[in-house]
Every structure is written in C-alpha cells, then in structure tokens.
Amino acid sequence: MKTITMKMAFALVCLAVCSNGAIAQTGTSGGPVLLAESDAAQSEHEPERRTVPLDAQRERQALRIFLKSAQDQIVSAAEAMPATKYEFIPTEGEFKGVRTFARQVRHLSATNHILAAAALGEEPPSDAGDENGPETVRTKAEILDYLNSSFAHLGKAIDAIGEPNATVKASPISPLPASKTTRLALTVEALIHAFDHYGQMVEYLRMNGVVPPASHP
C-alpha cells in the first residue's frame, strides 16, 4: 500500500511541476491550456519561448482519478479508527506537540477547503482557521462530514480547470508565489498534502491495532 501511495504522490509531484509552467488558458471551456517549456529546455538556437498544448479535459479526468483514490483511502482510514481513539496521540518516541488523530483529519480537510477556494477564486473559508478546521467540528461523525465536504470542494476546483471565466487566487498556505499560481497546481498541491497526512493517519491506526482498509488483501 505504501508503494502505491508513494507512486501516486510522485505522479502528483510530476504533474505539479508541469502545471507551474502554465501561462494561459483558452477562452473556451475544456479547451487546451498552454504550457511554457522551461528555460533550461530552450536551445541556444531557439531563443523564442515555445508552447505545447495541454488538454484540460484530460487533466480533469486524470485528477478526478487521483481525487477518488485519495478520498477512498483517507475516508476509509478515518472511518476505521474507533471514535474513542480520535483523541489519540503517540506517546512513545519524539511526538511532542503532534496533532491528535482528530486534528490530523481536520487539518487535512481544512487545507483541502483552503486550496480549493483559492483555485476557484473564493475567499478561504472563515471557519478553516489556521489550517486546523472549525473547533465546533469535534465528533467522529462531524469530522467525517467535514472531510467528505472538503473533497467535494476540491472536486469543484478540478472541474473548473480550463474554465476561462473562473479566477484563481494565490493562497497564503501555498509555497506557490502569485505569479506561479494556477488552478491545476493548487489542486495537485492539495492532493499531495492529503496523501502526506494519510501516511500519518496510517501510523496512528496501526499503533492502535487497526489495519488501514486500503491495506487489506
């Protein structure tokens, strides 16, 4: 399972690198997005910047596959942890200051919401806090609802890739500068971040004798 997750994360990183070169989107929905080749790839005999078409529809379809995979694995892991263990924090080893399982899931969800909002040109959700999510969301059922809603929000951002009339905002939690921020890059960043925290959730589950559902034969 870890091998699959790492391969998926690597694929997302590669996609993010490609997306950072995006310089324009066409005026028609679903049309190609133009990607500028890196300066390093330019030949001394080719001083003009070249562009290659990127099919927005295919990118949406590909990201939808990653989104479903992430949601299936992460939600099933959150469902598998007993409600009595949602406040679990590792105690053996160097774990001072780490999040509880509940806060791990809330943080993941809040980040999905924040980055999806930026990709859609929206203001960040007021209840997302400092990437920690609403303090009013506390029970397992409430956290699962918040988690699923964050993936739905991210799905809307993916569906907007290639839309000419949808604005994009830079996000203060993203390492992307405003000049490099694209809708595609923000959605990929959210998925990379989600898989990172999925790995931590898996460790918490196993520490409590729970095998992650995605790891079952």
N, CA, C and O of each residue as an XYZ file, in Angstrom:
868
protein
N       0.821     -1.205      0.000
C       0.000      0.000      0.000
C       0.856      1.256      0.000
O       0.551      2.232     -0.686
N       1.976      1.217      0.810
C       2.842      2.393      0.851
C       3.478      2.640     -0.499
O       3.658      3.786     -0.912
N       3.830      1.527     -1.209
C       4.439      1.676     -2.527
C       3.490      2.347     -3.484
O       3.884      3.229     -4.246
N       2.208      1.921     -3.448
C       1.202      2.524     -4.320
C       1.030      3.992     -3.998
O       0.954      4.829     -4.897
N       0.966      4.311     -2.686
C       0.780      5.696     -2.274
C       1.957      6.556     -2.701
O       1.766      7.679     -3.169
N       3.180      6.041     -2.543
C       4.357      6.801     -2.927
C       4.397      7.031     -4.431
O       4.761      8.117     -4.883
N       4.020      6.003     -5.219
C       3.987      6.173     -6.664
C       2.971      7.237     -7.047
O       3.208      8.046     -7.943
N       1.832      7.225     -6.352
C       0.782      8.191     -6.653
C       1.237      9.599     -6.301
O       0.993     10.549     -7.045
N       1.906      9.722     -5.149
C       2.399     11.036     -4.736
C       3.442     11.542     -5.721
O       3.461     12.725     -6.057
N       4.327     10.630     -6.191
C       5.345     11.019     -7.161
C       4.710     11.503     -8.449
O       5.149     12.488     -9.043
N       3.658     10.791     -8.878
C       2.969     11.211    -10.101
C       2.365     12.588     -9.939
O       2.392     13.396    -10.867
N       1.813     12.864     -8.749
C       1.220     14.170     -8.489
C       2.276     15.256     -8.477
O       2.045     16.361     -8.967
N       3.455     14.940     -7.910
C       4.546     15.924     -7.898
C       4.955     16.267     -9.317
O       5.164     17.435     -9.646
N       5.070     15.244    -10.160
C       5.440     15.487    -11.561
C       4.415     16.363    -12.252
O       4.763     17.251    -13.030
N       3.132     16.104    -11.960
C       2.071     16.895    -12.561
C       2.129     18.328    -12.067
O       1.872     19.264    -12.823
N       2.473     18.500    -10.778
C       2.572     19.850    -10.222
C       3.694     20.628    -10.887
O       3.541     21.812    -11.186
N       4.826     19.962    -11.119
C       5.949     20.629    -11.776
C       5.546     21.103    -13.160
O       5.879     22.210    -13.582
N       4.819     20.238    -13.856
C       4.368     20.621    -15.198
C       3.408     21.803    -15.134
O       3.462     22.710    -15.964
N       2.532     21.777    -14.137
C       1.496     22.798    -14.067
C       2.056     24.171    -13.750
O       1.456     25.185    -14.107
N       3.212     24.214    -13.074
C       3.781     25.503    -12.703
C       4.214     26.303    -13.919
O       4.476     27.502    -13.815
N       4.293     25.640    -15.084
C       4.673     26.366    -16.279
C       3.498     26.939    -17.014
O       3.676     27.540    -18.074
N       2.292     26.776    -16.490
C       1.103     27.241    -17.209
C       1.117     28.753    -17.349
O       1.312     29.475    -16.372
N       0.906     29.233    -18.584
C       0.940     30.678    -18.781
C      -0.385     31.232    -19.265
O      -0.586     32.446    -19.217
N      -1.297     30.392    -19.730
C      -2.574     30.913    -20.197
C      -3.573     29.796    -20.314
O      -3.206     28.624    -20.400
N      -4.875     30.171    -20.318
C      -5.933     29.218    -20.586
C      -6.754     29.767    -21.741
O      -6.901     30.981    -21.886
N      -7.285     28.871    -22.560
C      -8.009     29.334    -23.729
C      -9.337     29.938    -23.337
O      -9.787     29.793    -22.200
N      -9.952     30.605    -24.267
C     -11.218     31.267    -23.999
C     -12.412     30.358    -24.095
O     -13.541     30.811    -23.907
N     -12.204     29.089    -24.380
C     -13.332     28.168    -24.453
C     -13.207     27.100    -23.408
O     -12.121     26.572    -23.172
N     -14.326     26.775    -22.770
C     -14.327     25.771    -21.718
C     -13.870     24.442    -22.269
O     -14.312     24.007    -23.332
N     -12.966     23.793    -21.522
C     -12.491     22.475    -21.922
C     -11.422     22.527    -22.992
O     -10.940     21.483    -23.432
N     -11.041     23.719    -23.422
C     -10.016     23.840    -24.448
C      -8.651     23.605    -23.869
O      -8.514     23.390    -22.665
N      -7.620     23.641    -24.719
C      -6.270     23.360    -24.235
C      -5.720     24.488    -23.394
O      -6.064     25.653    -23.597
N      -4.871     24.145    -22.456
C      -4.135     25.113    -21.666
C      -2.731     25.121    -22.237
O      -2.190     24.060    -22.547
N      -2.136     26.277    -22.380
C      -0.802     26.354    -22.944
C       0.234     26.314    -21.848
O       0.151     27.073    -20.883
N       1.207     25.440    -21.986
C       2.280     25.326    -21.023
C       3.577     25.792    -21.656
O       3.933     25.357    -22.751
N       4.280     26.671    -20.972
C       5.569     27.124    -21.482
C       6.635     26.124    -21.095
O       6.670     25.668    -19.952
N       7.493     25.778    -22.017
C       8.595     24.894    -21.693
C       9.570     25.658    -20.815
O       9.660     26.884    -20.893
N      10.295     24.935    -19.985
C      11.247     25.590    -19.090
C      12.367     26.228    -19.891
O      12.686     25.802    -21.001
N      12.964     27.273    -19.292
C      14.056     27.974    -19.967
C      15.237     27.030    -20.201
O      15.979     27.157    -21.175
N      15.387     26.071    -19.266
C      16.514     25.149    -19.382
C      16.402     24.292    -20.625
O      17.405     23.831    -21.169
N      15.160     24.081    -21.074
C      14.945     23.230    -22.234
C      15.142     23.979    -23.545
O      15.177     23.369    -24.614
N      15.270     25.288    -23.465
C      15.428     26.088    -24.679
C      16.834     25.940    -25.237
O      17.823     26.019    -24.509
N      16.899     25.729    -26.513
C      18.196     25.640    -27.183
C      18.718     27.047    -27.438
O      17.947     27.999    -27.557
N      20.044     27.161    -27.521
C      20.628     28.454    -27.836
C      20.163     28.941    -29.203
O      20.151     30.140    -29.485
N      19.780     27.979    -30.047
C      19.337     28.328    -31.393
C      17.829     28.544    -31.457
O      17.280     28.777    -32.534
N      17.159     28.468    -30.314
C      15.709     28.658    -30.264
C      15.379     29.671    -29.172
O      14.868     29.312    -28.111
N      15.677     30.940    -29.446
C      15.502     31.967    -28.410
C      14.047     32.222    -28.052
O      13.769     32.682    -26.945
N      13.110     31.939    -28.948
C      11.712     32.222    -28.653
C      11.106     31.112    -27.807
O      11.369     29.929    -28.025
N      10.295     31.514    -26.843
C       9.632     30.547    -25.968
C       8.573     29.786    -26.763
O       7.731     30.384    -27.434
N       8.632     28.477    -26.677
C       7.657     27.644    -27.352
C       6.576     27.192    -26.380
O       6.800     27.170    -25.169
N       5.437     26.843    -26.885
C       4.356     26.342    -26.042
C       3.862     25.013    -26.592
O       3.899     24.753    -27.795
N       3.399     24.186    -25.668
C       2.817     22.908    -26.073
C       1.413     22.844    -25.485
O       1.206     23.288    -24.356
N       0.454     22.311    -26.211
C      -0.916     22.280    -25.711
C      -1.109     21.244    -24.616
O      -0.552     20.148    -24.672
N      -1.893     21.602    -23.639
C      -2.269     20.689    -22.569
C      -3.786     20.564    -22.616
O      -4.496     21.567    -22.556
N      -4.277     19.354    -22.721
C      -5.707     19.101    -22.844
C      -6.363     19.186    -21.466
O      -6.199     18.291    -20.637
N      -7.106     20.267    -21.228
C      -7.716     20.487    -19.914
C      -8.677     19.368    -19.540
O      -8.738     18.967    -18.378
N      -9.418     18.865    -20.503
C     -10.374     17.801    -20.202
C      -9.666     16.539    -19.716
O     -10.113     15.900    -18.764
N      -8.585     16.189    -20.358
C      -7.837     15.001    -19.940
C      -7.202     15.212    -18.574
O      -7.134     14.283    -17.769
N      -6.735     16.431    -18.307
C      -6.164     16.711    -16.996
C      -7.228     16.597    -15.910
O      -6.960     16.066    -14.833
N      -8.417     17.085    -16.182
C      -9.517     16.958    -15.213
C      -9.824     15.498    -14.949
O     -10.009     15.091    -13.802
N      -9.879     14.712    -16.009
C     -10.178     13.292    -15.857
C      -9.108     12.584    -15.034
O      -9.423     11.765    -14.171
N      -7.851     12.899    -15.300
C      -6.752     12.277    -14.565
C      -6.796     12.665    -13.087
O      -6.624     11.818    -12.211
N      -7.028     13.941    -12.820
C      -7.069     14.398    -11.435
C      -8.275     13.843    -10.699
O      -8.221     13.627     -9.488
N      -9.352     13.615    -11.413
C     -10.537     13.005    -10.805
C     -10.215     11.588    -10.304
O     -10.720     11.157     -9.268
N      -9.371     10.878    -11.051
C      -8.961      9.533    -10.640
C      -8.139      9.616     -9.346
O      -8.360      8.852     -8.407
N      -7.189     10.557     -9.319
C      -6.392     10.745     -8.110
C      -7.272     11.168     -6.938
O      -7.088     10.693     -5.818
N      -8.217     12.051     -7.193
C      -9.102     12.532     -6.135
C      -9.907     11.379     -5.533
O     -10.024     11.269     -4.313
N     -10.456     10.529     -6.389
C     -11.245      9.397     -5.895
C     -10.383      8.449     -5.076
O     -10.807      7.950     -4.034
N      -9.165      8.204     -5.558
C      -8.259      7.333     -4.821
C      -7.935      7.911     -3.449
O      -7.975      7.200     -2.444
N      -7.617      9.196     -3.410
C      -7.303      9.850     -2.143
C      -8.492      9.813     -1.200
O      -8.352      9.468     -0.027
N      -9.660     10.169     -1.712
C     -10.847     10.186     -0.861
C     -11.179      8.791     -0.337
O     -11.487      8.629      0.844
N     -11.119      7.788     -1.205
C     -11.441      6.425     -0.775
C     -10.505      5.959      0.338
O     -10.957      5.410      1.343
N      -9.207      6.175      0.161
C      -8.236      5.709      1.153
C      -8.324      6.495      2.456
O      -8.284      5.918      3.543
N      -8.444      7.806      2.340
C      -8.425      8.656      3.533
C      -9.728      8.528      4.323
O      -9.697      8.406      5.548
N     -10.852      8.554      3.648
C     -12.135      8.443      4.351
C     -12.265      7.072      5.004
O     -12.744      6.967      6.133
N     -11.844      6.027      4.309
C     -11.938      4.688      4.901
C     -11.046      4.568      6.134
O     -11.401      3.884      7.093
N      -9.881      5.237      6.111
C      -8.995      5.226      7.273
C      -9.635      5.971      8.440
O      -9.559      5.525      9.585
N     -10.264      7.102      8.147
C     -10.929      7.880      9.193
C     -12.117      7.121      9.780
O     -12.399      7.217     10.974
N     -12.804      6.370      8.931
C     -13.930      5.568      9.395
C     -13.463      4.383     10.242
O     -14.153      3.962     11.171
N     -12.280      3.849      9.911
C     -11.785      2.661     10.606
C     -11.339      2.947     12.039
O     -11.414      2.070     12.900
N     -10.880      4.156     12.296
C     -10.431      4.486     13.654
C     -11.638      4.586     14.581
O     -12.567      5.342     14.296
N     -11.643      3.842     15.681
C     -12.760      3.929     16.627
C     -12.928      5.356     17.149
O     -11.947      6.078     17.328
N     -14.157      5.748     17.388
C     -14.425      7.105     17.883
C     -13.686      7.379     19.194
O     -13.290      8.514     19.460
N     -13.500      6.337     20.013
C     -12.810      6.501     21.300
C     -11.325      6.781     21.129
O     -10.654      7.175     22.083
N     -10.804      6.580     19.917
C      -9.386      6.797     19.657
C      -9.114      8.065     18.853
O      -7.981      8.312     18.439
N     -10.142      8.858     18.635
C      -9.950     10.062     17.825
C      -9.054     11.098     18.511
O      -8.479     11.958     17.843
N      -8.934     11.021     19.818
C      -8.054     11.947     20.537
C      -6.698     11.320     20.819
O      -5.928     11.833     21.630
N      -6.408     10.212     20.152
C      -5.133      9.515     20.355
C      -3.954     10.363     19.882
O      -3.990     10.982     18.818
N      -2.906     10.368     20.714
C      -1.626     10.984     20.361
C      -0.536      9.978     20.714
O      -0.553      9.425     21.814
N       0.409      9.727     19.815
C       1.507      8.813     20.146
C       2.295      9.336     21.342
O       2.510     10.541     21.476
N       2.720      8.432     22.201
C       3.467      8.837     23.398
C       4.878      8.252     23.433
O       5.745      8.773     24.135
N       5.114      7.181     22.686
C       6.432      6.566     22.677
C       7.253      7.124     21.515
O       6.891      6.967     20.349
N       8.359      7.774     21.854
C       9.180      8.395     20.820
C       9.067      9.908     20.879
O       8.548     10.469     21.844
N       9.560     10.561     19.832
C       9.558     12.023     19.772
C       8.277     12.518     19.105
O       8.250     12.768     17.900
N       7.225     12.657     19.895
C       5.939     13.086     19.350
C       5.373     14.313     20.073
O       4.170     14.571     20.018
N       6.229     15.051     20.737
C       5.762     16.225     21.460
C       5.167     17.255     20.500
O       5.792     17.631     19.509
N       3.960     17.702     20.807
C       3.320     18.744     20.010
C       2.607     18.267     18.768
O       2.095     19.091     18.010
N       2.551     16.946     18.523
C       1.878     16.465     17.321
C       0.367     16.530     17.494
O      -0.135     16.651     18.612
N      -0.345     16.450     16.394
C      -1.803     16.514     16.413
C      -2.411     15.185     16.843
O      -1.823     14.120     16.651
N      -3.598     15.272     17.429
C      -4.373     14.065     17.669
C      -4.853     13.530     16.325
O      -4.732     14.213     15.308
N      -5.395     12.316     16.312
C      -5.925     11.771     15.066
C      -7.024     12.680     14.533
O      -7.078     12.961     13.336
N      -7.901     13.140     15.425
C      -9.000     14.024     15.005
C      -8.461     15.289     14.361
O      -8.979     15.732     13.335
N      -7.424     15.877     14.951
C      -6.865     17.115     14.404
C      -6.114     16.867     13.096
O      -6.054     17.744     12.234
N      -5.546     15.674     12.953
C      -4.924     15.329     11.674
C      -5.967     15.403     10.552
O      -5.737     16.009      9.506
N      -7.105     14.778     10.796
C      -8.152     14.734      9.773
C      -8.741     16.116      9.538
O      -9.009     16.495      8.397
N      -8.941     16.862     10.603
C      -9.486     18.219     10.454
C      -8.526     19.117      9.694
O      -8.944     19.911      8.852
N      -7.243     18.991      9.990
C      -6.236     19.804      9.294
C      -6.207     19.469      7.808
O      -6.175     20.364      6.964
N      -6.219     18.189      7.494
C      -6.244     17.755      6.099
C      -7.458     18.349      5.387
O      -7.354     18.860      4.272
N      -8.599     18.272      6.046
C      -9.850     18.764      5.459
C      -9.821     20.272      5.268
O     -10.221     20.780      4.221
N      -9.348     20.983      6.279
C      -9.285     22.446      6.198
C      -8.376     22.890      5.059
O      -8.685     23.844      4.345
N      -7.252     22.191      4.891
C      -6.330     22.525      3.807
C      -6.970     22.278      2.448
O      -6.798     23.072      1.523
N      -7.711     21.174      2.324
C      -8.452     20.922      1.079
C      -9.369     22.104      0.770
O      -9.399     22.596     -0.358
N     -10.117     22.555      1.778
C     -11.056     23.666      1.595
C     -10.327     24.955      1.200
O     -10.759     25.668      0.295
N      -9.227     25.244      1.885
C      -8.496     26.493      1.632
C      -7.917     26.526      0.218
O      -8.046     27.527     -0.487
N      -7.278     25.426     -0.192
C      -6.671     25.387     -1.523
C      -7.724     25.309     -2.629
O      -7.540     25.871     -3.709
N      -8.827     24.611     -2.356
C      -9.908     24.554     -3.343
C     -10.526     25.936     -3.529
O     -10.842     26.339     -4.648
N     -10.693     26.655     -2.423
C     -11.248     28.007     -2.507
C     -10.347     28.904     -3.351
O     -10.835     29.655     -4.196
N      -9.041     28.830     -3.129
C      -8.107     29.642     -3.906
C      -8.185     29.282     -5.387
O      -8.163     30.161     -6.248
N      -8.275     27.981     -5.677
C      -8.356     27.535     -7.071
C      -9.618     28.027     -7.755
O      -9.645     28.187     -8.975
N     -10.662     28.268     -6.975
C     -11.933     28.743     -7.526
C     -12.089     30.263     -7.411
O     -13.135     30.817     -7.751
N     -11.042     30.923     -6.930
C     -11.098     32.372     -6.786
C     -11.949     32.826     -5.627
O     -12.408     33.967     -5.603
N     -12.169     31.944     -4.657
C     -13.003     32.264     -3.495
C     -12.133     32.705     -2.324
O     -10.927     32.458     -2.294
N     -12.772     33.363     -1.364
C     -12.082     33.668     -0.114
C     -11.948     32.371      0.682
O     -12.820     31.507      0.590
N     -10.885     32.217      1.456
C     -10.748     30.993      2.248
C     -11.879     30.883      3.259
O     -12.312     31.901      3.798
N     -12.369     29.684      3.530
C     -13.467     29.518      4.491
C     -13.099     30.127      5.840
O     -12.014     29.886      6.367
N     -14.004     30.907      6.382
C     -13.714     31.594      7.647
C     -13.523     30.628      8.804
O     -12.830     30.943      9.771
N     -14.138     29.449      8.709
C     -14.042     28.507      9.825
C     -12.853     27.553      9.695
O     -12.660     26.680     10.542
N     -12.053     27.719      8.627
C     -10.911     26.824      8.445
C      -9.792     27.138      9.431
O      -8.928     26.305      9.701
N      -9.827     28.353      9.961
C      -8.819     28.744     10.935
C      -7.418     28.693     10.348
O      -7.233     28.871      9.144
N      -6.433     28.449     11.202
C      -5.051     28.367     10.760
C      -4.773     26.932     10.311
O      -3.910     26.243     10.855
N      -5.532     26.506      9.300
C      -5.437     25.150      8.735
C      -5.864     24.061      9.720
O      -5.594     22.881      9.498
N      -6.522     24.450     10.791
C      -6.917     23.461     11.798
C      -8.383     23.076     11.724
O      -8.807     22.125     12.381
N      -9.155     23.793     10.941
C     -10.569     23.467     10.820
C     -11.389     24.023     11.962
O     -10.834     24.526     12.939
N     -12.705     23.938     11.853
C     -13.597     24.501     12.871
C     -13.472     23.784     14.217
O     -13.471     22.554     14.274
N     -13.369     24.544     15.273
C     -13.309     23.951     16.611
C     -14.637     23.301     16.993
O     -14.696     22.462     17.892
N     -15.696     23.700     16.296
C     -17.015     23.132     16.590
C     -17.178     21.729     15.996
O     -18.104     21.001     16.354
N     -16.283     21.363     15.100
C     -16.324     20.019     14.499
C     -15.477     19.108     15.378
O     -14.248     19.149     15.321
N     -16.130     18.292     16.186
C     -15.399     17.519     17.193
C     -15.672     16.025     17.156
O     -14.738     15.240     17.321
N     -16.897     15.602     16.949
C     -17.208     14.177     16.982
C     -16.720     13.493     15.717
O     -16.429     14.142     14.712
N     -16.635     12.173     15.784
C     -16.201     11.418     14.607
C     -17.134     11.668     13.428
O     -16.673     11.868     12.304
N     -18.429     11.658     13.674
C     -19.396     11.875     12.591
C     -19.233     13.260     11.984
O     -19.284     13.415     10.764
N     -19.037     14.275     12.833
C     -18.862     15.643     12.334
C     -17.577     15.777     11.520
O     -17.555     16.452     10.491
N     -16.511     15.133     11.983
C     -15.233     15.206     11.286
C     -15.316     14.497      9.932
O     -14.757     14.975      8.945
N     -16.014     13.360      9.884
C     -16.175     12.651      8.611
C     -16.979     13.489      7.612
O     -16.666     13.502      6.422
N     -18.002     14.179      8.088
C     -18.786     15.057      7.212
C     -17.910     16.181      6.666
O     -17.975     16.516      5.483
N     -17.093     16.756      7.542
C     -16.207     17.851      7.139
C     -15.173     17.358      6.125
O     -14.851     18.054      5.161
N     -14.662     16.154      6.357
C     -13.686     15.560      5.446
C     -14.292     15.347      4.060
O     -13.695     15.723      3.052
N     -15.463     14.750      4.016
C     -16.109     14.493      2.719
C     -16.457     15.791      1.996
O     -16.336     15.873      0.774
N     -16.889     16.806      2.746
C     -17.227     18.086      2.109
C     -15.982     18.744      1.520
O     -16.066     19.455      0.518
N     -14.829     18.507      2.143
C     -13.593     19.100      1.622
C     -13.193     18.463      0.292
O     -12.674     19.142     -0.593
N     -13.434     17.171      0.155
C     -13.130     16.517     -1.120
C     -14.117     16.952     -2.205
O     -13.753     17.066     -3.375
N     -15.370     17.194     -1.804
C     -16.352     17.696     -2.769
C     -15.936     19.084     -3.268
O     -16.074     19.391     -4.452
N     -15.431     19.915     -2.361
C     -14.955     21.258     -2.715
C     -13.772     21.159     -3.677
O     -13.684     21.899     -4.657
N     -12.870     20.232     -3.378
C     -11.710     20.041     -4.240
C     -12.133     19.530     -5.616
O     -11.519     19.869     -6.628
N     -13.186     18.715     -5.645
C     -13.707     18.232     -6.919
C     -14.219     19.369     -7.788
O     -14.050     19.344     -9.007
N     -14.841     20.360     -7.174
C     -15.320     21.523     -7.920
C     -14.143     22.294     -8.524
O     -14.227     22.801     -9.643
N     -13.047     22.374     -7.764
C     -11.865     23.076     -8.260
C     -11.278     22.336     -9.463
O     -10.856     22.959    -10.437
N     -11.253     21.022     -9.389
C     -10.747     20.227    -10.513
C     -11.633     20.425    -11.738
O     -11.135     20.570    -12.855
N     -12.943     20.432    -11.525
C     -13.874     20.605    -12.643
C     -13.723     21.967    -13.313
O     -14.111     22.134    -14.469
N     -13.164     22.936    -12.599
C     -13.013     24.287    -13.151
C     -11.724     24.457    -13.950
O     -11.519     25.507    -14.559
N     -10.849     23.445    -13.963
C      -9.616     23.550    -14.741
C      -9.966     23.745    -16.222
O     -10.709     22.955    -16.804
N      -9.433     24.784    -16.805
C      -9.707     25.094    -18.204
C     -10.856     26.061    -18.403
O     -11.098     26.516    -19.521
N     -11.587     26.389    -17.307
C     -12.690     27.342    -17.423
C     -12.124     28.756    -17.545
O     -11.368     29.182    -16.673
N     -12.466     29.486    -18.591
C     -11.859     30.798    -18.822
C     -12.347     31.896    -17.888
O     -11.646     32.884    -17.670
N     -13.545     31.729    -17.338
C     -14.129     32.816    -16.546
C     -13.942     32.635    -15.045
O     -14.381     33.477    -14.261
N     -13.301     31.558    -14.643
C     -13.078     31.318    -13.212
C     -11.722     31.879    -12.814
O     -10.697     31.501    -13.381
N     -11.717     32.773    -11.851
C     -10.470     33.381    -11.403
C      -9.729     32.449    -10.447
O     -10.306     31.513     -9.894
N      -8.456     32.723    -10.269
C      -7.612     31.953     -9.361
C      -6.944     32.925     -8.401
O      -6.500     33.999     -8.808
N      -6.872     32.549     -7.122
C      -6.213     33.391     -6.129
C      -5.012     32.655     -5.555
O      -5.019     31.432     -5.415
N      -3.993     33.416     -5.228
C      -2.858     32.826     -4.521
C      -3.311     32.497     -3.103
O      -4.158     33.192     -2.543
N      -2.753     31.449     -2.529
C      -3.119     31.070     -1.167
C      -1.948     31.293     -0.222
O      -0.818     30.929     -0.547
N      -2.199     31.887      0.946
C      -1.105     32.140      1.897
C      -0.497     30.861      2.459
O       0.608     30.900      3.001
N      -1.187     29.730      2.345
C      -0.627     28.482      2.868
C       0.134     27.710      1.789
O       0.711     26.658      2.066
N       0.136     28.227      0.575
C       0.818     27.546     -0.526
C       2.200     28.140     -0.740
O       2.379     29.349     -0.593
N       3.187     27.308     -1.089
C       4.509     27.848     -1.410
C       4.550     28.523     -2.769
O       5.547     29.154     -3.120
N       3.472     28.396     -3.540
C       3.437     28.989     -4.874
C       3.306     30.513     -4.793
O       2.389     31.012     -4.142
N       4.200     31.255     -5.438
C       4.022     32.715     -5.496
C       2.837     33.020     -6.408
O       2.441     32.188     -7.224
N       2.282     34.210     -6.263
C       1.105     34.584     -7.049
C       1.343     34.434     -8.548
O       0.445     34.027     -9.285
N       2.550     34.762     -8.997
C       2.851     34.709    -10.428
C       2.916     33.282    -10.968
O       2.852     33.072    -12.180
N       3.041     32.310    -10.082
C       3.149     30.914    -10.499
C       1.907     30.096    -10.133
O       1.856     28.896    -10.403
N       0.925     30.728     -9.531
C      -0.253     30.010     -9.057
C      -1.213     29.706    -10.201
O      -1.619     30.602    -10.941
N      -1.569     28.435    -10.337
C      -2.567     28.020    -11.314
C      -3.578     27.119    -10.627
O      -3.312     26.568     -9.559
N      -4.721     26.976    -11.240
C      -5.769     26.110    -10.683
C      -5.280     24.662    -10.620
O      -5.504     23.964     -9.631
N      -4.623     24.230    -11.668
C      -4.101     22.873    -11.717
C      -3.093     22.637    -10.599
O      -3.141     21.608     -9.926
N      -2.186     23.578    -10.400
C      -1.153     23.426     -9.378
C      -1.750     23.375     -7.972
O      -1.303     22.584     -7.142
N      -2.739     24.196     -7.701
C      -3.358     24.217     -6.370
C      -4.069     22.909     -6.058
O      -4.005     22.420     -4.930
N      -4.745     22.340     -7.050
C      -5.443     21.078     -6.804
C      -4.449     19.933     -6.605
O      -4.666     19.052     -5.772
N      -3.362     19.950     -7.372
C      -2.333     18.930     -7.190
C      -1.687     19.076     -5.813
O      -1.426     18.079     -5.139
N      -1.433     20.305     -5.399
C      -0.854     20.549     -4.077
C      -1.747     19.982     -2.974
O      -1.255     19.385     -2.016
N      -3.052     20.170     -3.111
C      -3.984     19.658     -2.108
C      -3.916     18.133     -2.028
O      -3.960     17.565     -0.937
N      -3.810     17.473     -3.177
C      -3.757     16.015     -3.194
C      -2.437     15.498     -2.610
O      -2.425     14.499     -1.890
N      -1.339     16.171     -2.916
C      -0.051     15.791     -2.340
C      -0.114     15.909     -0.819
O       0.315     15.008     -0.097
N      -0.648     17.020     -0.349
C      -0.763     17.254      1.088
C      -1.661     16.202      1.741
O      -1.354     15.707      2.826
N      -2.767     15.863      1.083
C      -3.694     14.872      1.628
C      -3.021     13.513      1.782
O      -3.200     12.844      2.800
N      -2.243     13.099      0.774
C      -1.561     11.804      0.855
C      -0.480     11.821      1.928
O      -0.221     10.797      2.560
N       0.150     12.966      2.141
C       1.143     13.085      3.203
C       0.499     12.775      4.551
O       1.046     12.011      5.346
N      -0.653     13.363      4.801
C      -1.323     13.142      6.087
C      -1.984     11.765      6.164
O      -2.184     11.227      7.253
N      -2.316     11.207      5.019
C      -2.825      9.837      5.026
C      -1.764      8.905      5.609
O      -2.081      8.005      6.386
N      -0.499      9.124      5.228
C       0.585      8.311      5.772
C       0.665      8.407      7.281
O       0.937      7.413      7.955
N       0.429      9.608      7.822
C       0.444      9.776      9.276
C      -0.771      9.107      9.919
O      -0.671      8.518     10.995
N      -1.908      9.204      9.252
C      -3.111      8.545      9.769
C      -2.911      7.031      9.842
O      -3.355      6.385     10.791
N      -2.245      6.473      8.837
C      -1.978      5.039      8.815
C      -1.149      4.628     10.036
O      -1.426      3.608     10.666
N      -0.131      5.430     10.364
C       0.690      5.122     11.530
C      -0.147      5.134     12.804
O       0.011      4.259     13.655
N      -1.031      6.112     12.943
C      -1.893      6.197     14.125
C      -2.804      4.973     14.210
O      -3.010      4.414     15.287
N      -3.341      4.567     13.068
C      -4.212      3.391     13.048
C      -3.448      2.153     13.517
O      -3.929      1.420     14.381
N      -2.286      1.920     12.965
C      -1.517      0.716     13.291
C      -1.054      0.720     14.742
O      -0.947     -0.339     15.359
N      -0.779      1.897     15.291
C      -0.417      1.981     16.705
C      -1.562      1.539     17.602
O      -1.354      1.167     18.757
N      -2.779      1.584     17.056
C      -3.965      1.178     17.814
C      -4.508     -0.176     17.358
O      -5.650     -0.534     17.648
N      -3.670     -0.915     16.639
C      -4.059     -2.259     16.234
C      -5.083     -2.314     15.132
O      -5.774     -3.319     14.970
N      -5.190     -1.226     14.359
C      -6.162     -1.166     13.266
C      -5.419     -1.205     11.933
O      -4.537     -0.384     11.684
N      -5.781     -2.162     11.082
C      -5.178     -2.240      9.758
C      -5.960     -1.314      8.819
O      -7.179     -1.444      8.710
N      -5.288     -0.391      8.146
C      -5.995      0.508      7.214
C      -6.767     -0.296      6.182
O      -6.214     -1.224      5.592
N      -8.024      0.034      5.951
C      -8.824     -0.714      4.966
C      -8.163     -0.874      3.611
O      -8.300     -1.920      2.978
N      -7.448      0.145      3.155
C      -6.801      0.072      1.843
C      -5.661     -0.930      1.814
O      -5.184     -1.291      0.738
N      -5.206     -1.395      3.004
C      -4.118     -2.358      3.067
C      -4.619     -3.791      3.168
O      -3.824     -4.730      3.139
N      -5.922     -3.966      3.284
C      -6.470     -5.325      3.326
C      -6.308     -5.986      1.961
O      -6.395     -5.312      0.935
N      -6.070     -7.312      1.938
C      -5.932     -8.000      0.654
C      -7.174     -7.813     -0.213
O      -7.229     -8.326     -1.331
